[in-house]
């Protein structure tokens, strides 16, 4: 299998607007959490599927189009665009700032139809001739609006989906504007769309609005004052000049799998180390997330071959919904995350440091990013996105939001507490990372280790 961009051909694109009934035009102001995402990338995730039960590609596209239109009727901001309003001085009329909102006027999402010539499901799950677990570069071409910043949602759709036909399957890659919401809300929307699509294949189809298992989203934006969120006026006449898009770095990406048993062993090891150090409280508080994050952090740090005295940091986004007072509902549809980080060395100590940082992040706390960032979450119902022909075979990510030291966590396909991890590193760092004995002792199955 080659990795040429010419292997993926976009054949068509269509705009999908919310199904009736029509609703009045509405502006939803972005909060500071949302605004902080404007110069970042779209959320770029994708799902690999077995062949869908449609005799033609047109039938598949019509199915996804109709179900997406129904989903947009419930999650109508996803069909909107970003809109900037200028605020003027009452005295001389000069511009004193601007605010950004989601313009919910049903402008529409987008579905692209593409074909990947000669690419099979097996090619995506494993890359022949490369180190085991490396993500083939051709996967990056399965995602739309590549290179766009969230600010570009003024003109681009806030959701674009590329349906790429493979030799023996299909890949759904989506680009979702991160200023619209965080990953928690994004995956809630994707699961709602999938459920609507699944129900549409039931004969006769039941009423599907809103989805029966998924609560409707809470679309009112949060305000620290407790009332309706007001537009946040930023002291700039034009935000476009503030959006910086550095060149995409050269990276290698590797998928790792950790079974529930392996993760339990990691957690127990971290607890023993803390107990040996006399930290009984820290040992009792260690979680699976802390144990796994600390392992990956240590392995990435070693791969960079830093001086022994160097201090490193690990950052991760944290969901604020249940940390606010009063807490927000789980269905809150917007960004509600902060980036926090900690510093440490040593496996058990690192796990405890992650735990202390999470515990310290309260209603009034903030944080900073670190040299390694652990993002996404095993709690996202990735494999629940069944559009009517079975659960996904795998999850992959696009080129967006990636740098040397990125780690993405997803639930394991088999469930039961297993976790899948994607790691992105500079080629020289990945070469050292894949030589790490501590890493491969924890990765499941053991046979996943490449020959060296």
MARTORNU-745022 format. One record per residue (C-alpha): residue number from 1; residue in three letters; chain; y, x negated, z negated. Coordinates in Angstrom, 2 decimals, padded with zeros to 5 digits. Layout:
! MARTORNU-745022
     k     r   c        c2        c1        c3
   NUM   ALA   A         Y         X         Z
...
***
This chain:
! MARTORNU-745022
     k     r   c        c2        c1        c3
     1   UNK   A    000.00    000.00    000.00
     2   UNK   A    003.38   -001.38    000.98
     3   UNK   A    006.53   -000.72   -001.01
     4   UNK   A    008.97   -000.17    001.82
     5   UNK   A    011.63    002.52    001.43
     6   UNK   A    010.74    003.71    004.93
     7   UNK   A    007.46    005.07    003.55
     8   UNK   A    009.39    007.99    002.01
     9   UNK   A    011.09    010.35    004.46
    10   UNK   A    013.33    013.22    003.36
    11   UNK   A    012.66    016.11    005.75
    12   UNK   A    014.88    018.88    004.40
    13   UNK   A    017.05    020.05    001.55
    14   UNK   A    017.95    023.50    000.30
    15   UNK   A    020.41    024.88   -002.24
    16   UNK   A    019.00    027.14   -004.97
    17   UNK   A    021.38    029.57   -006.66
    18   UNK   A    020.63    031.80   -009.67
    19   UNK   A    018.83    035.00   -008.86
    20   UNK   A    020.72    038.29   -009.56
    21   UNK   A    022.28    039.72   -011.56
    22   UNK   A    025.52    037.89   -010.90
    23   UNK   A    027.58    036.95   -013.94
    24   UNK   A    031.29    036.33   -014.45
    25   UNK   A    032.51    032.80   -013.84
    26   UNK   A    032.56    030.82   -017.08
    27   UNK   A    033.82    027.41   -018.18
    28   UNK   A    031.83    025.63   -020.90
    29   UNK   A    033.85    022.74   -022.40
    30   UNK   A    032.08    019.43   -022.89
    31   UNK   A    031.89    018.11   -026.45
    32   UNK   A    032.46    014.45   -027.40
    33   UNK   A    028.66    013.98   -027.24
    34   UNK   A    028.66    015.32   -023.66
    35   UNK   A    031.75    013.39   -022.61
    36   UNK   A    030.22    010.10   -023.77
    37   UNK   A    027.62    010.52   -021.02
    38   UNK   A    030.05    010.79   -018.09
    39   UNK   A    029.81    007.15   -017.04
    40   UNK   A    026.03    007.04   -017.49
    41   UNK   A    023.21    007.87   -015.10
    42   UNK   A    021.47    011.16   -014.46
    43   UNK   A    018.23    011.74   -016.38
    44   UNK   A    015.59    010.65   -013.89
    45   UNK   A    012.01    011.71   -014.63
    46   UNK   A    009.09    012.75   -012.46
    47   UNK   A    005.67    014.35   -012.66
    48   UNK   A    002.60    013.57   -010.55
    49   UNK   A    000.35    016.50   -009.63
    50   UNK   A   -002.93    017.19   -007.90
    51   UNK   A   -002.63    019.12   -004.59
    52   UNK   A   -001.03    022.54   -005.14
    53   UNK   A   -002.84    025.68   -003.86
    54   UNK   A   -000.55    026.34   -000.91
    55   UNK   A   -001.74    026.09    002.70
    56   UNK   A    001.62    024.72    003.83
    57   UNK   A    004.48    022.74    002.35
    58   UNK   A    006.77    025.65    003.14
    59   UNK   A    004.74    027.85    000.79
    60   UNK   A    005.08    025.33   -002.03
    61   UNK   A    008.81    024.96   -001.48
    62   UNK   A    009.31    028.73   -001.39
    63   UNK   A    007.37    029.04   -004.68
    64   UNK   A    009.48    026.39   -006.39
    65   UNK   A    012.68    027.81   -004.91
    66   UNK   A    012.03    031.36   -006.14
    67   UNK   A    010.98    030.29   -009.63
    68   UNK   A    013.93    027.89   -009.96
    69   UNK   A    016.31    030.69   -008.98
    70   UNK   A    014.87    032.80   -011.82
    71   UNK   A    015.14    029.89   -014.28
    72   UNK   A    018.78    029.30   -013.28
    73   UNK   A    019.58    032.92   -014.06
    74   UNK   A    018.75    032.09   -017.71
    75   UNK   A    019.95    028.47   -017.75
    76   UNK   A    022.96    029.23   -015.54
    77   UNK   A    025.01    026.10   -016.47
    78   UNK   A    022.38    024.00   -014.63
    79   UNK   A    023.53    025.65   -011.39
    80   UNK   A    027.19    024.75   -012.02
    81   UNK   A    029.40    021.73   -011.43
    82   UNK   A    031.67    019.66   -013.62
    83   UNK   A    035.34    020.53   -013.50
    84   UNK   A    038.37    018.59   -014.78
    85   UNK   A    041.51    020.35   -015.99
    86   UNK   A    044.83    018.52   -016.42
    87   UNK   A    046.94    019.22   -019.48
    88   UNK   A    050.71    018.92   -019.14
    89   UNK   A    053.68    018.34   -021.39
    90   UNK   A    055.50    021.61   -022.03
    91   UNK   A    058.83    019.84   -021.72
    92   UNK   A    058.74    017.90   -018.46
    93   UNK   A    055.40    019.01   -016.99
    94   UNK   A    053.96    015.49   -016.97
    95   UNK   A    050.19    015.09   -017.31
    96   UNK   A    049.29    014.12   -020.89
    97   UNK   A    045.53    014.26   -020.56
    98   UNK   A    042.52    016.01   -019.13
    99   UNK   A    039.44    017.88   -020.28
   100   UNK   A    036.06    018.37   -018.61
   101   UNK   A    033.96    021.53   -018.55
   102   UNK   A    030.87    022.88   -016.84
   103   UNK   A    032.09    025.31   -014.19
   104   UNK   A    029.38    027.99   -014.18
   105   UNK   A    030.04    029.58   -010.82
   106   UNK   A    026.50    029.52   -009.43
   107   UNK   A    027.16    026.64   -007.06
   108   UNK   A    023.44    025.86   -007.13
   109   UNK   A    020.81    023.21   -007.72
   110   UNK   A    019.09    021.37   -004.88
   111   UNK   A    015.48    020.95   -003.74
   112   UNK   A    014.61    018.15   -001.32
   113   UNK   A    011.36    017.99    000.64
   114   UNK   A    010.02    014.51    001.36
   115   UNK   A    006.82    012.90    002.62
   116   UNK   A    005.44    009.55    001.44
   117   UNK   A    003.44    008.22    004.36
   118   UNK   A    000.08    006.81    003.34
   119   UNK   A    000.73    007.01   -000.43
   120   UNK   A   -002.02    008.48   -002.59
   121   UNK   A   -002.27    009.60   -006.21
   122   UNK   A   -004.34    006.48   -006.92
   123   UNK   A   -001.50    004.31   -005.62
   124   UNK   A    000.85    005.79   -008.22
   125   UNK   A   -001.61    005.56   -011.11
   126   UNK   A   -002.46    001.92   -010.38
   127   UNK   A   -000.90   -000.74   -008.21
   128   UNK   A   -003.60   -002.71   -006.34
   129   UNK   A   -002.91   -006.41   -006.23
   130   UNK   A   -000.35   -006.31   -009.03
   131   UNK   A   -000.61   -006.74   -012.78
   132   UNK   A   -002.47   -003.79   -014.29
   133   UNK   A   -000.09   -001.08   -015.40
   134   UNK   A    002.86   -002.10   -013.20
   135   UNK   A    004.65    000.88   -011.71
   136   UNK   A    004.75    000.57   -007.90
   137   UNK   A    008.26    000.13   -006.54
   138   UNK   A    007.78    002.98   -004.07
   139   UNK   A    007.94    005.42   -007.03
   140   UNK   A    011.69    004.77   -007.22
   141   UNK   A    012.05    006.47   -003.84
   142   UNK   A    010.62    009.73   -005.20
   143   UNK   A    013.91    010.57   -006.98
   144   UNK   A    017.07    012.18   -005.56
   145   UNK   A    020.76    011.28   -006.04
   146   UNK   A    019.82    007.68   -006.80
   147   UNK   A    022.75    005.65   -008.12
   148   UNK   A    024.88    008.62   -009.13
   149   UNK   A    026.87    008.69   -012.36
   150   UNK   A    027.04    011.87   -014.42
   151   UNK   A    030.74    012.09   -013.54
   152   UNK   A    029.66    012.64   -009.94
   153   UNK   A    028.51    016.10   -011.05
   154   UNK   A    031.98    017.23   -010.02
   155   UNK   A    030.65    017.17   -006.46
   156   UNK   A    026.89    016.67   -006.74
   157   UNK   A    024.49    019.30   -008.10
   158   UNK   A    023.76    018.98   -011.81
   159   UNK   A    020.06    019.27   -010.95
   160   UNK   A    018.35    017.90   -007.86
   161   UNK   A    014.57    017.95   -007.38
   162   UNK   A    012.66    015.95   -004.78
   163   UNK   A    009.25    017.33   -003.85
   164   UNK   A    007.38    014.40   -002.29
   165   UNK   A    004.11    015.09   -000.50
   166   UNK   A    001.46    012.43   -001.00
   167   UNK   A   -001.83    012.04    000.86
   168   UNK   A   -003.69    013.90   -001.89
   169   UNK   A   -001.08    015.25   -004.27
   170   UNK   A    002.59    015.88   -004.87
   171   UNK   A    005.31    014.24   -006.95
   172   UNK   A    008.20    016.23   -008.45
   173   UNK   A    011.05    013.86   -009.21
   174   UNK   A    014.18    015.34   -010.74
   175   UNK   A    017.69    014.08   -011.40
   176   UNK   A    019.43    016.02   -014.18
   177   UNK   A    023.02    015.46   -015.20
   178   UNK   A    023.06    013.96   -018.70
   179   UNK   A    026.56    015.28   -019.45
   180   UNK   A    025.03    018.75   -019.26
   181   UNK   A    022.51    018.16   -022.05
   182   UNK   A    020.20    015.68   -023.73
   183   UNK   A    016.48    015.17   -023.13
   184   UNK   A    015.46    017.83   -025.66
   185   UNK   A    017.32    020.56   -023.76
   186   UNK   A    016.41    019.11   -020.37
   187   UNK   A    012.66    019.34   -021.05
   188   UNK   A    013.09    022.83   -022.51
   189   UNK   A    014.61    023.85   -019.18
   190   UNK   A    011.83    022.13   -017.20
   191   UNK   A    009.17    023.90   -019.27
   192   UNK   A    010.92    027.25   -018.78
   193   UNK   A    011.02    026.70   -015.01
   194   UNK   A    007.36    025.67   -014.98
   195   UNK   A    006.35    028.76   -016.95
   196   UNK   A    008.24    031.06   -014.60
   197   UNK   A    006.58    029.36   -011.63
   198   UNK   A    003.16    029.70   -013.27
   199   UNK   A    003.66    033.38   -014.00
   200   UNK   A    004.74    034.01   -010.42
   201   UNK   A    001.22    033.13   -009.29
   202   UNK   A   -000.24    035.87   -011.49
   203   UNK   A   -001.07    039.01   -009.49
   204   UNK   A    000.88    041.19   -009.98
   205   UNK   A    003.61    038.91   -011.35
   206   UNK   A    004.96    040.01   -014.75
   207   UNK   A    008.60    040.16   -015.71
   208   UNK   A    009.54    036.54   -016.31
   209   UNK   A    013.13    036.53   -017.57
   210   UNK   A    013.43    035.06   -020.08
   211   UNK   A    010.15    033.12   -020.31
   212   UNK   A    007.89    034.75   -022.84
   213   UNK   A    006.98    031.61   -024.80
   214   UNK   A    010.33    029.83   -024.68
   215   UNK   A    013.37    031.09   -026.54
   216   UNK   A    016.55    031.52   -024.49
   217   UNK   A    018.93    028.56   -024.71
   218   UNK   A    021.92    028.54   -027.03
   219   UNK   A    024.71    027.85   -024.54
   220   UNK   A    027.75    027.94   -026.86
   221   UNK   A    028.92    024.38   -027.41
   222   UNK   A    028.96    023.02   -030.97
   223   UNK   A    032.26    022.55   -032.78
   224   UNK   A    032.73    020.72   -036.11
   225   UNK   A    035.07    023.57   -037.12
   226   UNK   A    032.25    026.07   -036.88
   227   UNK   A    033.87    028.24   -034.20
   228   UNK   A    033.78    028.16   -030.43
   229   UNK   A    034.24    024.67   -029.03
   230   UNK   A    037.68    024.04   -027.56
   231   UNK   A    038.29    021.65   -024.65
   232   UNK   A    038.54    018.04   -025.78
   233   UNK   A    041.75    016.60   -024.29
   234   UNK   A    041.33    012.96   -023.35
   235   UNK   A    044.47    010.80   -022.97
   236   UNK   A    043.86    010.06   -019.29
   237   UNK   A    045.11    011.66   -016.11
   238   UNK   A    042.04    010.56   -014.15
   239   UNK   A    038.62    009.75   -015.60
   240   UNK   A    037.13    008.55   -012.32
   241   UNK   A    038.63    005.09   -012.77
   242   UNK   A    036.81    004.73   -016.10
   243   UNK   A    033.37    005.24   -014.56
   244   UNK   A    031.81    001.84   -013.93
   245   UNK   A    028.50    001.47   -012.07
   246   UNK   A    027.12   -002.06   -012.39
   247   UNK   A    024.48   -003.14   -009.86
   248   UNK   A    020.94   -002.10   -010.74
   249   UNK   A    019.08   -005.06   -012.31
   250   UNK   A    015.85   -006.43   -010.91
   251   UNK   A    013.09   -005.20   -013.20
   252   UNK   A    009.35   -004.89   -013.52
   253   UNK   A    008.01   -001.74   -015.15
   254   UNK   A    004.71   -001.34   -016.94
   255   UNK   A    002.90    001.71   -018.29
   256   UNK   A    001.01    001.32   -021.58
   257   UNK   A   -001.23    003.75   -023.40
   258   UNK   A   -001.75    003.98   -027.18
   259   UNK   A   -004.50    006.21   -028.53
   260   UNK   A   -004.09    008.15   -031.76
   261   UNK   A   -006.57    005.76   -033.39
   262   UNK   A   -004.64    002.69   -032.28
   263   UNK   A   -001.38    004.14   -033.56
   264   UNK   A   -002.98    004.98   -036.90
   265   UNK   A   -004.12    001.37   -037.20
   266   UNK   A   -000.59    000.14   -036.38
   267   UNK   A    000.89    002.36   -039.06
   268   UNK   A   -001.65    001.23   -041.64
   269   UNK   A   -000.98   -002.40   -040.81
   270   UNK   A    002.77   -001.93   -041.31
   271   UNK   A    002.13   -000.20   -044.63
   272   UNK   A   -000.09   -003.01   -045.87
   273   UNK   A    002.52   -005.61   -044.98
   274   UNK   A    005.19   -003.70   -046.89
   275   UNK   A    002.89   -003.20   -049.87
   276   UNK   A    002.13   -006.93   -049.93
   277   UNK   A    005.89   -007.52   -050.01
   278   UNK   A    006.24   -005.13   -052.96
   279   UNK   A    007.99   -002.38   -050.98
   280   UNK   A    005.88    000.63   -051.99
   281   UNK   A    008.64    003.08   -051.11
   282   UNK   A    009.00    001.66   -047.61
   283   UNK   A    005.23    001.64   -047.15
   284   UNK   A    004.93    005.31   -048.06
   285   UNK   A    007.67    006.29   -045.61
   286   UNK   A    006.34    004.48   -042.50
   287   UNK   A    005.79    006.79   -039.54
   288   UNK   A    003.90    006.34   -036.28
   289   UNK   A    007.19    006.11   -034.38
   290   UNK   A    008.40    003.33   -036.65
   291   UNK   A    005.15    001.37   -036.36
   292   UNK   A    005.03    001.63   -032.55
   293   UNK   A    008.74    000.88   -032.10
   294   UNK   A    008.51   -002.20   -034.29
   295   UNK   A    005.51   -003.52   -032.33
   296   UNK   A    007.27   -003.12   -028.98
   297   UNK   A    010.48   -004.58   -030.40
   298   UNK   A    008.66   -007.66   -031.66
   299   UNK   A    006.78   -008.16   -028.38
   300   UNK   A    009.95   -007.81   -026.28
   301   UNK   A    011.77   -010.24   -028.57
   302   UNK   A    008.99   -012.80   -028.21
   303   UNK   A    008.99   -012.34   -024.44
   304   UNK   A    012.62   -013.39   -024.34
   305   UNK   A    011.75   -016.65   -026.12
   306   UNK   A    014.84   -016.55   -028.30
   307   UNK   A    015.59   -019.26   -030.87
   308   UNK   A    013.70   -018.78   -034.12
   309   UNK   A    016.90   -018.07   -036.06
   310   UNK   A    018.14   -015.41   -033.62
   311   UNK   A    018.70   -011.90   -034.96
   312   UNK   A    017.70   -009.05   -032.66
   313   UNK   A    018.45   -005.33   -032.68
   314   UNK   A    016.50   -002.23   -031.72
   315   UNK   A    018.38    000.88   -030.68
   316   UNK   A    017.23    004.43   -030.12
   317   UNK   A    018.81    007.85   -029.59
   318   UNK   A    018.39    010.27   -032.47
   319   UNK   A    018.42    014.06   -032.37
   320   UNK   A    021.19    015.49   -034.58
   321   UNK   A    020.26    019.17   -034.38
   322   UNK   A    018.56    019.36   -037.77
   323   UNK   A    020.80    016.70   -039.33
   324   UNK   A    024.06    018.62   -039.01
   325   UNK   A    025.26    020.85   -041.83
   326   UNK   A    024.77    023.63   -041.03
   327   UNK   A    021.98    022.58   -038.63
   328   UNK   A    021.94    023.61   -035.00
   329   UNK   A    019.14    025.69   -033.58
   330   UNK   A    016.43    023.78   -031.72
   331   UNK   A    017.43    025.74   -028.59
   332   UNK   A    020.98    024.31   -028.56
   333   UNK   A    021.68    023.48   -024.91
   334   UNK   A    023.89    020.43   -024.79
   335   UNK   A    023.95    016.82   -025.93
   336   UNK   A    023.27    016.40   -029.62
   337   UNK   A    022.25    012.76   -029.94
   338   UNK   A    023.65    009.51   -031.25
   339   UNK   A    022.57    005.98   -030.42
   340   UNK   A    021.69    004.05   -033.58
   341   UNK   A    020.28    000.57   -034.11
   342   UNK   A    018.91   -001.73   -036.75
   343   UNK   A    018.13   -005.39   -037.22
   344   UNK   A    014.96   -006.94   -038.59
   345   UNK   A    012.09   -009.37   -038.17
   346   UNK   A    008.45   -009.05   -039.16
   347   UNK   A    006.17   -006.11   -038.28
   348   UNK   A    006.12   -004.09   -041.48
   349   UNK   A    009.69   -005.05   -042.30
   350   UNK   A    010.77   -003.92   -038.83
   351   UNK   A    009.00   -000.58   -039.25
   352   UNK   A    010.74   -000.04   -042.57
   353   UNK   A    014.10   -001.03   -041.08
   354   UNK   A    013.70    001.58   -038.34
   355   UNK   A    012.86    004.16   -040.99
   356   UNK   A    015.84    003.28   -043.15
   357   UNK   A    018.18    003.50   -040.16
   358   UNK   A    016.88    006.95   -039.25
   359   UNK   A    017.17    008.14   -042.85
   360   UNK   A    020.72    006.80   -043.12
   361   UNK   A    021.82    008.70   -040.02
   362   UNK   A    023.25    011.85   -041.58
   363   UNK   A    025.97    014.32   -040.63
   364   UNK   A    028.64    011.64   -041.07
   365   UNK   A    026.83    008.57   -039.73
   366   UNK   A    027.03    006.77   -036.38
   367   UNK   A    025.53    003.66   -034.83
   368   UNK   A    025.38    001.14   -032.01
   369   UNK   A    023.04    000.17   -029.22
   370   UNK   A    020.70   -002.80   -029.49
   371   UNK   A    019.11   -005.36   -027.19
   372   UNK   A    015.96   -003.24   -026.94
   373   UNK   A    016.27    000.51   -026.68
   374   UNK   A    013.46    002.99   -027.38
   375   UNK   A    014.28    006.28   -025.63
   376   UNK   A    012.70    009.61   -024.73
   377   UNK   A    010.21    011.13   -027.19
   378   UNK   A    006.50    011.89   -027.57
   379   UNK   A    007.66    015.31   -028.79
   380   UNK   A    008.87    016.34   -025.34
   381   UNK   A    006.35    018.72   -023.80
   382   UNK   A    006.01    016.70   -020.62
   383   UNK   A    002.43    017.70   -019.86
   384   UNK   A    003.19    021.35   -020.53
   385   UNK   A    005.06    021.50   -017.21
   386   UNK   A    002.34    023.39   -015.32
   387   UNK   A    003.92    025.05   -012.27
   388   UNK   A    000.79    027.02   -011.53
   389   UNK   A   -001.76    024.51   -010.29
   390   UNK   A   -002.56    022.48   -013.37
   391   UNK   A   -000.92    020.07   -015.75
   392   UNK   A    000.66    016.84   -014.49
   393   UNK   A   -001.56    013.84   -013.91
   394   UNK   A    001.14    011.39   -015.03
   395   UNK   A    004.82    011.02   -015.85
   396   UNK   A    007.04    008.35   -014.34
   397   UNK   A    010.76    007.51   -014.44
   398   UNK   A    013.31    006.72   -011.76
   399   UNK   A    015.65    003.78   -011.38
   400   UNK   A    018.40    005.35   -013.49
   401   UNK   A    019.31    004.22   -017.02
   402   UNK   A    017.18    001.09   -016.84
   403   UNK   A    017.88   -002.42   -018.01
   404   UNK   A    016.00   -005.37   -019.44
   405   UNK   A    014.52   -004.07   -022.70
   406   UNK   A    014.21   -000.35   -021.93
   407   UNK   A    011.29    001.48   -023.54
   408   UNK   A    010.43    005.13   -022.78
   409   UNK   A    008.04    007.11   -024.98
   410   UNK   A    006.04    010.11   -023.76
   411   UNK   A    003.15    012.10   -025.21
   412   UNK   A   -000.27    010.94   -024.08
   413   UNK   A   -001.90    013.12   -021.46
   414   UNK   A   -004.95    013.76   -023.65
   415   UNK   A   -002.76    014.87   -026.57
   416   UNK   A   -003.98    014.43   -030.13
   417   UNK   A   -001.10    012.16   -031.09
   418   UNK   A   -001.57    009.60   -028.30
   419   UNK   A    001.53    008.06   -026.73
   420   UNK   A    002.35    006.68   -023.29
   421   UNK   A    004.98    003.98   -023.02
   422   UNK   A    006.95    002.66   -020.08
   423   UNK   A    008.54   -000.75   -020.56
   424   UNK   A    011.17   -002.21   -018.21
   425   UNK   A    011.87   -005.92   -018.39
   426   UNK   A    013.33   -008.66   -016.23
   427   UNK   A    010.51   -010.27   -014.22
   428   UNK   A    010.54   -013.48   -016.27
   429   UNK   A    010.42   -011.53   -019.52
   430   UNK   A    007.65   -009.24   -018.28
   431   UNK   A    005.56   -012.28   -017.37
   432   UNK   A    005.76   -013.41   -021.01
   433   UNK   A    005.38   -009.87   -022.37
   434   UNK   A    002.05   -009.36   -020.61
   435   UNK   A    000.71   -012.52   -022.26
   436   UNK   A    001.28   -011.14   -025.77
   437   UNK   A   -002.01   -010.93   -027.69
   438   UNK   A   -000.59   -008.67   -030.41
   439   UNK   A    000.45   -006.14   -027.77
   440   UNK   A   -002.90   -006.00   -025.99
   441   UNK   A   -004.80   -005.74   -029.25
   442   UNK   A   -003.06   -002.39   -029.78
   443   UNK   A   -002.98   -001.03   -026.23
   444   UNK   A   -005.76    001.47   -025.40
   445   UNK   A   -008.18    001.10   -023.81
   446   UNK   A   -008.75   -002.62   -024.34
   447   UNK   A   -009.96   -002.84   -020.74
   448   UNK   A   -006.39   -002.11   -019.65
   449   UNK   A   -005.53   -005.77   -020.21
   450   UNK   A   -005.13   -007.65   -016.95
   451   UNK   A   -007.14   -010.75   -016.13
   452   UNK   A   -005.20   -013.86   -016.94
***
